[in-house]
Amino acid sequence: MLSNLKAWQLTAQSGPAALRLVETETPKPARGQVLVRVRANSLNYRDLMVADGRYGILPLPQVPLSDGAGDIVELGQDANRWKVGDRVAATFFQGWPDGPFSRAVLDSALGGALPGMLSDYVALSEKGLVAIPSHLTYEEAATLPCAALTAWHALITRGRLSAADTVLLIGTGGVSIFALQFAKIHGARVILLSGSDEKLETARALGADHLINYKSTPDWEKEVFRLTGRAGADHIVEVGGRETFPKSVRAVAAGGTISLVGGVSGFASEIPIVEIISRMALVQGIYVGNRAMFHAMNRAITLHQLRPAISQRFLFDEAPEAYRCLQSGKHFGKIVILNP
């Protein structure tokens, strides 16, 4: 008999200060579900948006966070895909196993439409999980469901990245650093932007080929053209939004692809329509990915023994501090919460 669990809940959409640690009854897995003991979580920029109401109005109180990894401790009736003790990570969209995206998928997002992962135990569909690569720890595996899969979807699944391509990455958050790692295992050249010389040097150690400090080089799109012999970047993973999107359009190669995955500086932006047309650029929205993509990504992660970049770790009881760390923007790669 499992004891009561501890979980963090958002009691209002007014920022991390609205997080409350509560104790409640451990759920019993329903038919087709399994009970997962969550060992680690990771944070994404989306979690800040959920917390402060920029992600839409949610039913409250709400357990936050989409990303978590742990081990299965109980099987519900007719759940036969897994066994007790299996190490698993949750899929961001519980209802998107494969195939094309549909609006119905939105109703299955953890930490948004559905309660999230910042809890001791969660009951999840047996179809909403993937096995953790054997060389990864729980904390490393917890970084994969959102940021890693977004980068994989943008560059590999839809981007069809090749070794002949140049990739432009903006910042050193989770999506950008996973994109750097995936680009390098595919042999591509990477140009990376950051406002911190220290972070740029850390990115260099992970394989970034060209580094641009956007504070000292505000017209960085011109520098991208210089570095590429005026060809531009074949792939741009656009996480900045309002302040960076117009520059990204001016930095993209003819026939290149801009993957819109976020808007850290805001979502309303100038749209340089003439430049998009004249470059015949593809601008595509990327919203994480499905379970089949997750499996493919994990095979590549295992083959190359790739390890996620984690810069800060917090204990479960320190979850609000983890949110504040993310707000500060001082992290490199991922922030994780440990629940041993």
N, C-alpha and C positions, 0 to 999 in steps of 0.2 A: 504494500500500500504506500503510494507516494505521498509525501507531506505537502502542505500548501506551498505554492510557488511565490516568488517575488517577481514583480514586473514593474517597469516604468510606464507611466501613463501621461499623455498630454491632457491636462484638464482644461486648457484654453489654447487658442492659436495666437499666443502673444509672445512666443519665443521660448528659449530653453528654461526660463524662470518658471514656466508653467508645468514643468515635469514634476511628477510626484511618484515616489516609490511606494507601491502598495503590495499587500499580501492577499492572495486569493486562492481559490481551490484549483488544484492541478486538473486540467481537462482530461477527459477520457476520450481516446480516439474513436471517432465514429466509423461506420462502414467505409472501407476504402482509405482510411486515414492511418497515419502512424504518429506516435508521440516522440518528439525529438527533444533531448536534453541539449539546450543551446550552450555551447562552450565559448563562443566568441561572436561578436558583431562588428560591422564596420559602418562608418558614416559616409554619406554622400551629400553633395550640396542640396539635393532634393529634400533631404531631411530638415535642413534649415528652412526651406520654403514651406514645408508642411507645418513646421512648428510655429511660424509667424503668419500663416494664413495666405501666403502667396501661391499656394498650390490648390486653392479651392477650399470650400467649407466642408469639414469632415464631421461625422458623428463623434461626440465626445462623451466620456473620456475615451482615448484611443491609445493603444500600445503602438509606439512608433518603430521605425527602421525597417527597411526591406531586406537588409543583408545579414545573414547569420549562418553559422555552421555548428554542427554538433554530432551527436550519435543517437541512434534510434534505441529507445528503451521499452517500447510497447507497440504491438501491432493491433489495429482494429480488425473487425470482422471482414473477411474476404480481402485483406491486404496481403498480397503475396509477392510483391516486387522486391521486398527487402527482408532482412532478418535483423533481430535484435543485435545491437553492437555495431552495425554498419555506420561508417562515418559519411555524413552527407552535408550538402549545402542546399539551401532553399532556392528555388527559381524566383526571380523578381515577379514575373507574371505566372501565377499558379495555373492559369487556364490557357496557356499558349505552348502546347507541346511541340508543335512544328507547323509548317505551312505558312501561308501569308497572314499578315496582321489584319485584324478586324476590330471594330469599335467595341465588340463584346469583350475583347481581351482586357480592356481598360478596367473592367469590373473585377479583375482578379489580381490587381497589384497589391503586394504586401506593403504595410505601412502607409496605406492610402485608402483604397476602396476596401481592403481587408485589414484586420489587425496585424501589427507587425511582429518583429522578432526580438525586441528588447525585453526578454522574459526568460526565466529559468527553463520553462518548458513551453513548447508550442505543438498543437495538433495540426498536422498538415496533410493534404492529399498525398498519397503515395506516388502520384504522378507529378507532383510539384517539387521533386528533389533530384539531385544528381550526386553521384559518388565523388568524393574528394580525391584528387590525385594523391597517390600514396606518399609522395615525398613532401607534401605540404602539411604544416601544422593546422590546427583549427583556426588560429588567428589569420594565417595566410589565406586559407580557404574562404574565410568570411569576407575577404575583399573582392571576390570574384563576381558575385551575382549581378551587380549593377555596373560598376565602373569598367571592369575587365570586359564584360560581354558587350557593353556599348562600344568600346574601342574595337573589339573583334568584328562586330557587326558592320561598323563603319568602314574599316579598312580591308577586311578579308572577305566576309560574306557578300556584301554588296559592292565594296570597293574593288575587289579582285586585284589586290595589290601585287605588284611584281618587283623584282630586284632592280629593274630599270627606273623605278619611280622615285620621285622626291616627295617627302611628306613634311608638311608644316604643322607644328603643334604649338598651341597657345597655353602657356602656364605650366605648372608642375603639380597639378592636382591628380587625383586618381585616374581619370580617363586619359589624360595626356601622357602620364608615365606608363600606363599599360600600352597605349598606342606606340610609344617609343619602343618598348620591349618587343611588341609584335612586329613592328616595322623592321627592326634589326634582325629578328630571326628569319625574316623573309628577304633579307639582303638589301633593303631599301635605304636611301639616304634620308637623313632626318635633320631638319632645321627646327630649332626649338626656341621659343620666346619666354623670357621671364623678366621681372623687374628686380631680381636679386642675383648678383654675381655669384653668391655662395650656392644658390640653387642651380644656377647654370653649370657650375663646376661639378655638382653632384650628378646632373644630367649627362655631362660629358663622360663621367665614369661609367654610366649605363650605356654609352654608345652613341650619344648625339653627335652628329658630324659638324654642325654649324650652330653657333649660339648667338642670340641677339638679345641684348638688354633693351627692352622697349621703353625704359625711362630715359636712357641716354641716347637711344635711337628711336624717337617717336614716329618717324616715317619709316617704320620697319618694312612696309610693303616694298619700298624701293630697294632696301637691302636684300630682301628675298630675290628680287629680280636680278640684282647684281650677282648674288651667289649662284644663281642658276643660269647665268649667261643670257639673261633677259627672257628665259623660257617660262619662269613661274613654277609654282608648286603643283604637282599632279594631284595630290590629295591634301586637303586641309581639314583637320578635325576642329571644328569651330565651337568652342565652349564659352567664349566671352560675351557674345550677344551684341548689344547696342553699340558699344565702343569699338569692337573689333571686326564685326561683320563687314562693314564697308571696305575696310582695309584688306580683309581676306579676299573679297571679290577682286580687288585690284592686284592681289598677289597670286591668284590662281592661274595655272597654265591654260592655254587654249585646249578645250576639250577636257579640262580637269574637273575634279569633284570636290565640292565643299559639303561636308557632313555636319549638319546642325544638330548638336547634341545638348546644348545648354545655353544659359544666358546669365552668367555671373554678374555682368554689369547691367543687366536689364534686358527685356525682350523687345521693346519698341525700338526700331532701328531704321535708318535710311536704307533704302533698297536701291543699289546702283544698277538699275535695269539695263541701261545701255551697255555697261561693262559685261553683265551676265550674257546678254545676247551676242555681243561682239566676240566674246571668248567661247561661245557655245558651251558654257560651263553648266555642269549638273549640280544643282543645289538640292540635297536630299535630307529629310528629317530622319533621325535615328532615335528610336525609343527602346533602349536596352536590346532585348532579343528573346528568342524562344529556347526551349529546352534542347532541341536538336543542335542549335548553334553552340549552346553551352557544352554539350558533349564533344563537339568538334574542337572547340577551344581547349578543353581539358586534355584532349589527346595531344595537341601541340604543346601545351604547357608541360605535360609529362615527357614527351619526346625530347624537349630541349631543357628539361629540369629547371624551367623558369621559376623564379621566386618573386613574389610581389614586393614592392618597395613600401615598407611601413616606417613611418617617422615617429609616431607617438602612440603610446599604449596607456589605457586607463582601466581601472578595475570597474566592475559592474556598479558599485555604489558611487562611482565618480562620473556617471554618465553626463550630468549637466556640464562638468568641466570639459568633457570630450567635445560637446557641442560648442562651447565657447572657444576651444582650440580651433575648431573648424571655422568659426566666425572670424577669427583673427587672420586667417589666410597664411599663417606662418609655417604650415605643414608642407611636407614634400611627399607626394604619393598618398598613402592612406593613413587614416586614424582608426584604431581598433579599440574595442571594449572587451575585456576578458572576463569570463564568468566560469572559473574553474570548478 
